Amino acid sequence: MRVLKGDFKKLEGDVTKVDTKRRLIYVSGVTLSKADGTQIQRPIRPYNIMLLSLAEDKERTKILERRSKVG
């Protein structure tokens, strides 16, 4: 994932968490420092992120193979 807007523009990282209820994505490397020095992840809206690559797994490859045979 690449962040397109905001303070973390042009930062690339992996998705660590997706909050479907609030519609937010958490990307590794996008953190804020609290007053006591602890690091917390900052959520990002999906329209501010560009997807660079998909994770490969067995289910996804089966679906892609099935779709390529049909067409």
C-alpha positions as CSV (number, residue, x, y, z in Angstrom):
1,M,0.0,0.0,0.0
2,R,1.1,3.5,-0.7
3,V,-0.3,6.5,1.1
4,L,-1.4,9.2,-1.4
5,K,-2.4,12.1,0.9
6,G,-1.7,13.6,4.3
7,D,1.3,13.7,6.6
8,F,2.5,10.2,5.6
9,K,2.3,10.9,1.8
10,K,4.5,8.5,-0.3
11,L,5.0,6.1,2.6
12,E,4.7,2.4,1.6
13,G,3.8,-0.4,4.0
14,D,1.7,-3.5,4.6
15,V,-1.9,-3.5,5.9
16,T,-1.9,-4.5,9.6
17,K,-5.6,-4.1,10.4
18,V,-8.8,-3.3,8.6
19,D,-11.7,-1.7,10.6
20,T,-14.8,-2.5,8.5
21,K,-17.3,-0.9,10.9
22,R,-15.5,2.5,10.8
23,R,-14.1,2.0,7.3
24,L,-10.5,2.6,8.2
25,I,-7.2,0.9,7.3
26,Y,-4.1,0.7,9.4
27,V,-0.8,0.6,7.6
28,S,2.6,-0.4,9.1
29,G,4.8,2.6,9.5
30,V,2.0,5.1,10.0
31,T,2.3,5.8,13.7
32,L,1.9,8.8,16.0
33,S,3.7,9.5,19.3
34,K,1.6,10.2,22.3
35,A,2.6,12.6,25.1
36,D,4.0,9.8,27.2
37,G,6.2,8.5,24.3
38,T,4.2,5.5,23.3
39,Q,3.6,4.8,19.6
40,I,0.0,4.2,18.2
41,Q,-1.1,3.4,14.7
42,R,-3.0,6.1,12.9
43,P,-6.0,5.0,10.8
44,I,-6.2,6.1,7.2
45,R,-9.3,6.3,4.9
46,P,-9.3,3.8,2.0
47,Y,-9.6,6.6,-0.6
48,N,-6.2,8.0,0.5
49,I,-4.4,4.7,-0.2
50,M,-3.2,3.1,-3.5
51,L,-3.1,-0.7,-3.6
52,L,0.3,-1.9,-5.1
53,S,0.0,-5.7,-4.9
54,L,-2.3,-8.4,-3.7
55,A,-1.3,-11.2,-1.3
56,E,-1.2,-14.6,-2.9
57,D,-3.0,-17.4,-1.3
58,K,-4.5,-20.7,-2.4
59,E,-8.1,-19.5,-2.5
60,R,-7.3,-16.5,-4.6
61,T,-5.3,-18.6,-7.2
62,K,-8.1,-21.1,-7.5
63,I,-10.6,-18.3,-8.2
64,L,-8.3,-16.7,-10.8
65,E,-7.7,-20.1,-12.5
66,R,-11.5,-20.8,-12.6
67,R,-12.2,-17.4,-14.1
68,S,-9.5,-17.7,-16.8
69,K,-11.0,-21.1,-17.9
70,V,-14.4,-19.6,-18.4
71,G,-13.3,-16.7,-20.6
